[in-house]
């Protein structure tokens, strides 16, 4: 379907694996304005096509691979693409963002998105070019690791592939493009259930933008903004996300011993500083990225992607391990087998505590790491009883063995490395996140509660509205095709470089109490018909690329629409208020016995969050809200 907007190809390709057929999926310019691209476009397609509760492994499940309007425009950090489907880990809608080259290659092949339906009768490799789609045998690829698969496919095409974990339906299997992973939610297992080993895309097309000269000027200014910011221009290039670990330790938010504590005595041995001093070969970035936060380290004589802060914390402090070299190795092994590093790590910590408490004799112990590599492989291949059980994820492990109070997950998804009892807004976000215990879909409020700013981490005042606002902004940024790290520049530099200045202290003090203003901005976006290019250039860059007329308020509304659309899909899958939960360890047990506020006051914040969202008491968007957002209300089959 043709488009009047720049930057889009105007075509979405629908592929039926069972019938080996292809057709164009209709998507109008009105829908592009409302849903933009990426994960929101994917949520719209899934909302329109999956009308009732399904199992993730049903043939009826669909995989949507989607780009954003900034992909292919040379905008800073704009090579991201999204993959969405119903998750085998949570049973809900999961979206996962990736920085590999597939999104750019898909656009060059002439498509903004893929809609993959049905189940292939045989092991399949999809090859997409400008002229056709080939359904090829993947017999020679089945069983290979992700790196081996991409190497054997060869060529300069963009690739998304699964490893043995996806083939064996590990519920948190990921999808890999180059060395980057669409990690969360088990979407690799969905590909595996459809007998789809890999998809490649290749072409020479490049969508025309509306105003190339203005776009070039804006992109240059945006790159300079990121390079001059203390987070995106200094900390992330120097230490990557691993540089956050020391701050997490200082702020009591470093998950330790299965989230039983927020600090680890030997944190310095697994820190970003230690990795930089002892193991870093160079830093690296995705296509068009001036930040270059990725680390390159050496594993068995091969230069590979280094670990992020999540696995450094979760396979370090959270299992009481101080061996950074082992963490680097496990990170590489998980990527090669095609496993989400966060969920895998959470399963290890939970299994160790189950063993410690005598609930499951599995041989895994805190602080003992000699069998970890062996068990990672057993999970990927489901080749032992322990590996087979852990491949199901912590929620199903707790249903079998007990330990629900210390099963550190939400909606079945294992939490990332931020211990929320010293950052309670982050705890709220984990609980209400559409895709489960995800720090990003949560709104990443921890960046205000200690990682960047220093607002009161224990107060519940303002946290509901702040979480909602940050969730909506991040939804919209992701849908546009940008890396979420570009939002760091939203915080003026002085707040980070001068933490003790009077102005910074005033901002930290009053920010939690601006909930009313943020609520009005969210509900009445026309009161913000402005753009903020010095700190938030995304709308003006999208305007130059597409010819749309976005501003800050409208972009906030796009994000709100997307977040509620995901919730509506989850409502069909059966989600309700009781699912917006955290384990009792985080809500009932004090992290610091001397601090009565060092737990997550979830129910109090959740009620305020529902009110801010205009959701009912069951956590469902109201019909009035849905109408205001312009979503067609169709809840056939909702439980």
C-alpha positions in Angstrom: 0.0 0.0 0.0 1.6 3.3 -1.1 2.3 6.0 1.4 2.4 9.8 1.1 4.9 9.9 4.0 8.7 9.9 3.5 11.0 7.3 5.1 8.5 4.5 5.0 8.5 2.0 2.2 4.8 1.8 2.4 4.7 -2.0 2.2 4.2 -4.7 4.9 4.8 -8.3 3.8 2.5 -11.0 5.2 4.0 -14.5 4.9 2.2 -17.8 5.4 4.7 -20.5 6.3 2.2 -23.3 6.1 1.1 -22.5 2.6 4.3 -20.9 1.4 2.5 -17.8 0.2 3.0 -14.0 0.5 0.8 -11.0 0.2 0.9 -7.3 1.1 -0.6 -6.5 4.5 -2.8 -3.4 4.3 -1.7 -0.5 6.5 -2.9 3.1 5.9 -1.2 6.5 6.4 -3.8 7.2 9.1 -2.5 4.1 10.9 1.1 5.2 10.4 0.3 8.5 12.1 -1.5 6.8 15.0 0.9 3.9 15.6 4.2 5.2 14.0 6.1 1.9 13.7 8.1 -0.6 15.6 6.5 -2.2 18.6 3.3 -0.1 18.4 2.7 -1.0 14.8 3.3 -4.6 15.8 0.8 -4.3 18.7 -1.8 -2.9 16.3 -1.3 -5.9 13.9 -1.5 -8.4 16.7 -4.6 -6.7 18.2 -6.3 -6.9 14.8 -5.5 -10.5 14.1 -5.5 -12.4 17.5 -8.9 -12.0 18.9 -8.9 -14.5 21.7 -6.6 -16.2 24.1 -4.1 -18.5 22.5 -1.0 -20.5 23.4 2.2 -19.1 22.2 2.9 -22.4 20.3 -0.4 -22.4 18.5 -0.1 -22.0 14.7 -2.4 -19.0 15.2 0.4 -17.0 16.9 2.0 -14.5 14.6 5.5 -13.0 14.6 5.7 -9.3 13.6 9.1 -7.9 12.7 8.9 -4.2 12.3 11.0 -1.1 11.7 10.4 2.5 12.5 10.4 5.6 10.3 13.9 6.6 11.4 15.5 3.3 10.2 17.5 4.1 7.1 17.6 7.9 7.7 21.1 8.0 9.2 19.6 9.5 12.4 21.8 8.7 15.4 21.2 5.3 17.0 18.4 4.5 14.6 19.2 1.0 13.4 16.9 -0.7 15.9 14.1 -3.0 14.9 11.4 -4.8 16.9 10.0 -8.4 17.0 6.7 -9.1 18.7 4.5 -12.2 19.3 2.6 -13.9 22.1 5.2 -15.1 24.6 5.7 -18.7 25.6 7.2 -17.4 28.9 4.4 -15.1 30.0 1.5 -16.1 27.8 1.2 -12.3 27.0 2.3 -10.0 24.2 6.0 -9.7 24.2 8.0 -7.2 22.2 11.8 -7.3 21.9 14.1 -4.7 20.4 17.3 -5.4 18.6 20.3 -3.5 17.2 21.5 -5.9 14.6 21.4 -5.1 10.8 18.2 -6.9 9.9 15.9 -3.9 10.2 18.0 -1.8 7.8 18.2 -4.7 5.4 14.5 -5.3 5.5 13.9 -1.7 4.5 16.4 -2.0 1.7 14.4 -5.0 0.5 11.3 -2.8 0.3 9.4 -3.6 3.5 8.6 -1.7 6.7 7.5 -4.9 8.5 7.0 -8.7 8.2 3.9 -10.5 9.4 4.8 -14.2 9.7 1.9 -16.6 10.1 1.3 -20.4 10.2 3.8 -23.2 10.8 6.2 -24.5 8.2 5.9 -28.2 7.5 9.7 -28.5 7.4 12.6 -26.7 8.8 12.7 -23.4 6.9 15.0 -20.5 6.0 13.1 -17.5 4.6 15.1 -15.4 2.1 13.5 -12.0 1.3 14.7 -9.8 -1.5 13.2 -6.9 -3.5 11.7 -9.3 -6.1 10.6 -12.4 -4.2 10.5 -14.6 -1.1 12.1 -18.0 -1.2 11.2 -20.8 1.2 14.4 -22.8 1.6 15.3 -25.9 3.6 17.0 -25.2 6.9 18.0 -28.8 7.4 21.7 -27.9 7.1 21.3 -25.1 9.7 19.2 -26.9 12.3 21.3 -27.6 15.5 23.8 -24.9 14.8 24.5 -22.1 17.2 23.6 -18.5 16.3 27.1 -17.5 15.1 27.5 -20.7 13.1 24.1 -20.2 11.5 24.9 -16.7 10.3 28.3 -17.7 9.1 26.9 -20.6 7.1 24.2 -18.5 5.5 26.9 -16.0 4.5 26.6 -13.0 2.3 26.0 -9.4 3.3 22.2 -9.8 3.9 20.6 -8.9 7.1 19.8 -12.0 9.2 17.7 -13.0 12.2 18.4 -16.5 13.5 17.7 -18.8 16.4 20.0 -21.2 18.2 19.5 -24.6 19.8 17.5 -23.0 22.6 14.9 -21.8 20.1 14.7 -25.1 18.4 14.2 -26.9 21.7 11.5 -24.4 22.8 13.3 -23.0 25.8 10.7 -20.5 27.0 13.2 -17.7 27.1 15.0 -18.4 23.8 16.1 -15.2 22.0 16.5 -14.2 18.3 19.9 -12.9 17.2 21.0 -10.5 14.5 24.8 -10.2 14.2 25.9 -10.1 17.8 22.7 -8.4 19.0 19.7 -10.2 20.6 16.0 -9.6 20.7 16.3 -11.2 24.1 13.2 -11.0 26.2 10.0 -13.1 26.2 11.1 -16.3 24.4 10.4 -15.1 20.9 13.1 -17.5 19.6 11.0 -20.4 20.9 8.1 -19.0 18.8 10.3 -19.1 15.7 11.3 -22.6 16.7 7.7 -23.8 17.1 7.1 -22.6 13.6 10.1 -24.6 12.2 11.6 -21.2 11.2 15.4 -21.2 11.7 16.3 -17.9 10.1 15.1 -15.0 8.0 17.3 -13.0 5.7 16.6 -9.7 3.9 18.6 -8.0 1.2 18.1 -5.2 -1.3 19.3 -1.9 -2.6 16.2 0.2 -2.1 16.2 3.2 0.3 13.0 5.1 1.1 13.1 8.8 0.2 12.8 11.3 3.1 10.7 14.4 2.9 13.3 17.0 3.7 16.8 15.6 3.3 18.7 18.9 3.9 16.8 19.6 7.1 17.2 16.0 8.2 21.0 16.2 7.7 21.2 19.3 9.8 19.1 17.8 12.5 21.0 14.6 12.5 24.3 16.4 12.9 23.0 18.5 15.9 21.5 15.4 17.5 24.8 13.5 17.2 26.6 16.4 18.8 24.0 16.5 21.6 24.6 12.8 22.4 28.4 13.2 22.1 28.4 16.1 24.5 26.1 14.6 27.1 27.8 13.1 30.2 25.9 9.8 29.9 25.8 9.2 26.1 29.1 11.0 25.4 31.2 9.9 28.3 30.0 7.1 30.6 28.4 4.8 28.0 31.3 5.0 25.5 33.9 4.6 28.3 32.3 1.8 30.3 29.1 0.8 28.5 26.1 -0.2 30.6 28.6 -2.1 32.8 29.5 1.3 34.3 26.2 1.4 36.1 27.1 -1.5 38.3 29.2 0.5 40.8 26.4 3.1 41.1 23.9 0.3 41.7 26.1 -1.0 44.5 26.3 2.5 46.1 22.5 3.0 45.9 21.6 -0.5 47.3 20.0 -1.5 44.0 22.4 -4.3 42.9 20.4 -7.5 43.0 22.4 -9.9 45.3 21.8 -13.5 46.2 18.5 -13.9 44.4 17.4 -10.3 45.4 17.7 -11.0 49.1 20.0 -7.9 49.4 21.0 -4.8 47.4 24.7 -4.8 47.8 27.6 -7.3 47.1 30.9 -7.0 49.0 33.0 -8.0 46.0 31.2 -5.9 43.5 34.4 -4.2 42.3 35.6 -7.6 40.8 32.6 -7.7 38.5 32.4 -3.9 37.7 32.6 -2.1 34.5 35.8 -0.4 35.7 37.4 -3.8 36.2 36.3 -5.0 32.8 37.7 -1.9 31.2 41.0 -2.2 32.9 41.5 -6.0 32.5 39.5 -7.3 29.5 38.3 -4.5 27.2 39.7 -4.6 23.7 37.6 -1.8 22.2 34.1 -0.4 22.3 31.7 -0.8 19.4 28.3 0.5 18.4 25.3 -0.4 16.2 24.9 1.1 12.8 24.6 4.9 12.8 25.3 5.0 16.6 27.6 7.7 18.0 27.3 6.3 21.5 29.1 3.0 21.0 28.2 1.4 24.3 29.0 -2.2 23.3 32.1 -3.8 24.7 34.5 -6.1 22.8 36.3 -8.8 24.8 38.3 -11.9 24.0 36.8 -15.4 24.6 38.9 -18.4 23.6 41.0 -16.4 21.3 38.0 -14.8 19.5 36.9 -11.2 19.9 33.2 -11.1 20.8 30.6 -8.9 22.3 31.2 -8.3 26.0 28.5 -8.5 28.7 26.0 -5.8 29.7 25.3 -4.7 33.2 22.3 -7.1 33.5 24.3 -10.3 33.2 27.2 -8.8 35.2 24.9 -8.3 38.1 22.7 -11.3 37.7 25.4 -13.8 37.1 27.7 -12.0 39.5 26.3 -10.6 42.7 22.9 -12.4 42.3 24.6 -15.8 42.5 27.5 -14.7 44.7 30.1 -15.0 41.9 33.1 -12.6 41.6 34.7 -14.1 38.5 34.2 -11.7 35.7 36.0 -13.9 33.2 33.4 -16.6 33.8 30.6 -14.1 33.3 32.1 -13.0 30.0 32.2 -16.7 28.9 28.6 -17.4 30.0 27.4 -14.3 28.2 29.0 -15.6 25.0 27.6 -19.1 25.5 24.1 -17.9 26.0 24.2 -15.7 22.9 25.5 -18.6 20.9 22.8 -21.0 22.2 20.2 -18.3 21.7 19.1 -17.7 25.3 17.9 -14.5 27.0 20.7 -13.7 29.5 18.4 -12.1 32.0 15.9 -14.9 32.3 18.7 -17.6 32.2 20.4 -15.8 35.1 17.2 -15.5 37.1 16.7 -19.2 36.7 20.1 -20.0 38.1 19.6 -17.8 41.2 16.2 -19.3 41.9 17.4 -22.8 41.4 20.3 -22.2 43.8 17.9 -20.9 46.5 15.5 -23.8 45.9 18.4 -26.1 46.5 19.6 -24.1 49.5 16.2 -24.3 51.1 15.8 -28.1 50.4 13.0 -27.7 47.9 14.8 -29.1 44.9 18.0 -31.1 44.9 19.6 -29.8 41.7 23.3 -29.5 42.6 23.5 -25.7 42.1 24.8 -23.6 45.0 25.4 -19.9 45.5 29.1 -19.1 45.0 29.9 -22.4 43.3 30.2 -21.9 39.6 32.0 -25.0 38.3 28.9 -26.5 36.6 27.3 -23.3 35.2 28.6 -23.7 31.6 27.5 -27.3 31.6 24.0 -26.4 32.8 23.6 -23.6 30.3 24.2 -26.2 27.6 21.7 -28.6 29.3 19.1 -25.9 29.3 19.6 -25.1 25.6 19.3 -28.7 24.5 16.9 -29.8 27.4 19.4 -32.6 27.7 19.1 -33.3 31.5 16.3 -33.2 34.1 17.8 -30.0 35.6 18.2 -28.3 32.2 14.7 -29.3 31.1 13.1 -27.9 34.3 15.1 -24.6 34.1 14.2 -24.2 30.4 10.6 -23.6 31.6 11.5 -20.4 33.6 11.2 -19.5 37.2 7.4 -19.2 37.4 6.8 -22.8 36.3 9.7 -23.9 38.5 7.9 -22.3 41.5 4.7 -24.0 40.6 6.5 -27.4 40.7 8.8 -27.0 43.7 7.4 -24.0 45.7 9.3 -20.9 46.7 6.8 -18.4 45.1 7.7 -15.8 47.7 11.3 -15.6 46.4 10.5 -16.4 42.7 11.8 -13.1 41.3 9.6 -12.6 38.3 6.5 -10.7 37.3 3.9 -12.1 35.0 6.3 -15.0 34.5 9.2 -12.9 33.3 12.4 -12.8 35.4 13.4 -9.3 36.7 16.5 -7.5 35.5 19.3 -6.6 37.8 17.8 -3.6 39.7 16.7 -4.5 43.2 13.6 -2.4 43.6 13.3 -2.1 47.4 15.7 0.8 47.2 14.0 2.2 44.0 10.3 1.6 44.6 9.1 3.3 41.4 11.1 0.8 39.5 9.3 -1.9 41.5 5.9 -0.5 40.4 7.1 -0.5 36.8 8.2 -4.1 37.0 4.7 -5.1 38.2 2.6 -3.2 35.7 4.9 -3.7 32.7 3.1 -5.2 29.7 5.7 -7.8 28.9 6.5 -8.7 32.5 9.6 -8.0 34.7 11.3 -5.8 32.2 13.2 -2.7 33.4 12.6 -0.8 30.1 8.9 -1.6 29.6 8.6 -0.6 33.3 9.6 3.0 32.4 13.1 2.6 33.8 12.3 4.9 36.7 15.5 3.7 38.4 17.3 6.3 36.3 15.6 8.9 38.4 15.9 7.0 41.6 19.7 6.7 41.7 21.3 5.9 38.4 21.1 9.4 37.0 19.1 11.7 39.3 18.6 11.2 43.0 14.9 11.7 43.7 13.7 10.0 46.9 13.9 6.3 46.0 11.6 5.2 48.9 8.7 7.6 48.5 5.6 6.5 46.5 4.6 10.1 45.8 4.5 10.9 42.1 6.0 7.5 41.1 2.8 6.3 39.4 2.5 9.2 37.1 6.2 9.4 36.5 6.2 5.7 35.6 3.3 6.2 33.2 4.9 9.2 31.5 8.3 7.5 31.0 6.6 4.4 29.7 4.7 6.4 27.1 7.8 8.4 26.0 9.9 5.2 25.7 7.1 3.5 23.7 7.0 6.3 21.2 10.8 6.6 20.9 11.1 2.9 20.3 8.3 3.0 17.7 10.2 5.7 15.9 13.2 3.4 15.5 15.6 5.0 17.9 17.7 3.4 20.6 16.2 4.1 24.1 19.7 5.4 25.2 19.0 8.5 23.1 16.4 9.5 25.8 19.2 10.0 28.3 19.8 13.4 26.8 16.4 14.3 28.1 18.1 15.1 31.4 20.0 18.4 31.3 23.8 17.8 31.8 24.0 19.9 35.0 21.7 17.5 36.8 24.3 14.8 36.3 27.6 16.7 36.5 26.6 18.9 39.4 24.6 16.5 41.7 25.1 18.7 44.8 24.2 22.1 43.3 21.2 24.0 44.6 19.3 23.6 41.3 19.9 19.9 41.1 18.8 19.4 44.7 15.7 21.4 44.0 14.8 19.3 40.9 15.3 16.1 42.8 13.2 17.4 45.7 10.2 18.6 43.6 10.1 16.1 40.7 8.1 13.4 42.6 5.4 16.1 43.3 4.8 17.1 39.6 2.4 14.2 39.1 -0.6 16.5 38.5 1.2 18.4 35.7 2.4 15.2 34.1 -1.1 13.8 34.3 -2.5 16.7 32.5 0.2 16.6 29.8 -0.7 12.9 29.2 -4.4 13.4 29.1 -4.4 16.7 27.3 -1.4 16.6 24.9 -2.6 19.7 23.1 -1.4 21.7 26.0 2.1 20.7 24.9 2.1 21.7 21.2 5.8 22.3 21.4 9.1 20.6 20.5 12.2 20.4 22.7 15.0 19.7 20.2 17.8 20.7 22.7 16.8 17.6 24.9 14.2 15.6 22.9 14.8 15.9 19.2 12.9 12.8 18.2 9.6 14.5 16.9 11.3 17.1 14.8 13.6 14.5 13.2 10.7 12.2 12.4 8.9 15.2 10.9 11.8 16.0 8.6 12.0 12.3 7.6 8.3 11.6 7.1 6.5 15.0 6.6 4.3 14.2 9.7 3.4 17.0 12.1 4.5 15.5 15.4 5.3 17.5 18.5 6.1 16.5 22.1 2.5 16.2 23.1 1.5 14.2 20.1 4.4 11.9 20.5 3.4 11.3 24.1 -0.1 10.4 22.9 1.4 7.9 20.4 3.2 6.2 23.2 0.1 6.2 25.4 -1.9 4.6 22.5 0.8 2.0 22.1 1.0 1.1 25.8 -2.8 0.7 26.1 -3.0 -1.3 22.9 -0.5 -3.8 24.3 -2.6 -3.9 27.5 -5.7 -4.7 25.4 -4.0 -7.6 23.8 -2.9 -8.8 27.2 -6.5 -8.4 28.4 -7.5 -10.9 25.7 -4.8 -13.2 27.0 -6.4 -13.0 30.4 -4.3 -10.4 32.3 -5.9 -8.8 35.4 -5.0 -6.7 38.4 -3.7 -9.7 40.4 -1.1 -10.3 37.6 0.4 -6.9 38.2 2.4 -8.3 41.1 5.8 -8.9 42.6 7.1 -11.7 44.9 6.6 -11.1 48.6 10.3 -10.8 49.1 10.1 -7.4 47.4 6.8 -6.2 48.8 6.7 -7.6 52.3 10.3 -8.1 53.4 12.4 -5.1 54.3 15.8 -4.8 52.5 17.1 -2.9 55.4 15.5 -3.9 58.8 16.3 -0.4 60.1 14.4 1.3 57.2 10.7 0.6 57.3 10.3 2.1 53.8 12.8 -0.3 52.2 10.2 -2.5 50.5 7.9 -1.8 47.5 4.5 -0.4 48.5 3.0 -1.9 45.4 -0.7 -1.9 46.1 -0.7 1.8 47.1 1.2 2.8 43.9 -0.7 0.4 41.7 -4.1 2.1 42.6 -2.6 5.5 41.7 -1.1 4.1 38.5 -4.5 2.7 37.4 -6.1 6.0 38.1 -3.4 7.9 36.2 -3.8 5.4 33.2 -7.6 5.7 33.4 -7.8 1.9 33.9 -10.5 0.2 35.9 -9.9 -1.7 39.1 -9.0 -4.9 37.2 -6.3 -2.9 35.3 -8.2 -2.8 32.1 -8.4 0.3 29.9 -11.8 1.9 30.1 -14.0 2.2 27.0 -13.8 6.0 27.4 -10.0 5.9 27.3 -10.0 3.6 24.3 -12.3 6.0 22.4 -10.1 9.0 23.3 -7.1 7.2 21.9 -8.9 6.3 18.7 -8.6 2.6 19.1 -11.4 0.4 17.7 -12.9 -1.3 20.7 -13.1 -5.0 19.8 -12.6 -7.4 22.8 -14.1 -10.5 21.3 -13.1 -13.6 23.4 -11.8 -11.6 26.3 -12.0 -13.4 29.6 
